[in-house]
Amino acid sequence: MLVEFRPHARLRGKQPADLGASVLPVVAAVSASDTDLGKVRVVCDWVQYRNNFRDVVQLRPILNGDLEIAVDVRRAADAPVGELTSALLRQSPDRVYLEDWRPGRDSCVWRFNALYWSALDLWEKATGRGYEQALPGGESDARNRAAAAELIGELFAVWDRLAASAALPDELYVIELGVGNGGQAKVFLDEFRDLDRHRGTAYYSRLRYLMCDYSAHVLDLARETVAEHTERVSSFVLDATRPRTSLGFLRYKAFLVYISNVYDNLPTDEVAQLGGRTYCVHNRACLPGEEAAELAESVSATVDELPALVHKLLRLGPVLLAEACPDHFADTDAAVRFWQDTWAALRLAERYVPLAGLDTYPLTDTLTGEALRPLLESGADVRMHVSNGAVASFVDTLGLLHPFGKLVCHDIFVDDIQGYRTTFRGPGKYDGSVVNWVNGPLLAHVGRKRGFDVDYAPFRHRAGGHVVTMTAQVRD
């Protein structure tokens, strides 16, 4: 039996984690069962997201005959983890499954994520708060005025040099992916206009600021926020994983691509290197039996009817769901409650499926899993996010940059592969969306292969927090 306690830093301090409460009852339960102890891994994480997809104790089959038992240390002290482990080893948990096994990026949780952004106005109406209030601190770091002023100063320095050699284009393109409510765009445009007036450089009249987002509702809010800069702003609804589909006309023209809190919200698989073998983590979305029964009763349905209703919700959205199923939903508000209650109860079963070879694994449409090899083979066993959506977006975005352009991204990055060996990195739930930390070493490796320098630094303009600033620009 292998026992791995990942949050080892929490064993010290004023309120140390109780190793005995989280591990010993599990080990005792496994020892008392008829499970082959030589095939068991007990893995302990501190799941910092209070809203997440995990139970306190979870069994994960490894499809080579082994078994992983996962324990959430944060909740273990208040739960009968020994009894839970014994029950799971005796019989399968009571679950209502919403899908078959599949890689993480193909799970229906990402359809829930897409629904959240497409019907955000209904979710916000039901909760009585905007989505930005779900972020740590209640707002995005993208709205920091000092950070915007610094970035604009760097842009002006580049443009001054190009203007001096008569090489500055007539139109100066800046792209923002994931605009939120437009707060960042307004801060940037206000600072830009003021600095340009002070310097007398007339760059503002040549500026073309492109606001891009998956959600039409979000873009509507953003346009209202930047109304005084309308002549300088255009907006695009697009898929963040394929920005060039909509913005291909800007190839090699963008001097700045600005991204904040987007990559952590894009679909991702997880892979693992265990005992010298590589696995892909497959997921299966499900609802705990008791909660599923309550949910079904709340909409006058049977438990057997529940999966079909959930998939109809994901296909139609709450407005059309209420129209299509009046026997279950009196109105749109009732359909929204069903959506929110389903999301709150949603769990992910997990298992490890061997990969035949990294070269056969499609990381993105243009990259294979070979890009993962230096990370997976960097030392001890590791489980990490592939950040498929973020990698696809990153690679596609690099092709939009002017030779003197730069990509700047604020997000929650793992900037060292060791970070995956010590800390839980998602998935978690932020309101109705999914959040995962982003695999920084992978993006840096992919960027370097394409001739870009990729650097990570703590966000300098706010103390504390986990936000990291990534920059990518053509290598000198």
Secondary structure, 3 states (H helix, E strand, C coil): CEEEECCHHHHCCCCCCCHHHHHHHHHHHHHHCCCCHHHEEEEEECCCCCCECCCCEEEEEECCCEEEEEEEHHHHCCCCHHHHHHHHHHCCCCEEECCCCEEHHHCCHHHHHHHHHHCHHHHHHHHCCCHHHHCHHHCCHHHCHHHHHHHHHHHHHHHHHHHHCCCCCCCEEEEEECCCCCHHHHHHHHHHHHHHHHHCCCCHHHEEEEEEECCHHHHHHHHHHCHHHHHHEEEEECCCCCHHHHHHHHCCCEEEEEEECCHHHCCCCEEEEECCEEEEEEEEEEEEHHHHHHHHHHCCCCHHHHHHHHHHHHHHCHHHHHHHCCCCCCCHHHHHHHHHHHHHHCEEEEEEEECCCHHHCECCCCCEHHHHHHHHCCCCCEEEECCHHHHHHHHHHHCCEEEEEEEEEEECEECCCCHHHHCCCCCEEECCEEECCEEHHHHHHHHHHCCEEEEEEECCCCCCCCCEEEEEEECC
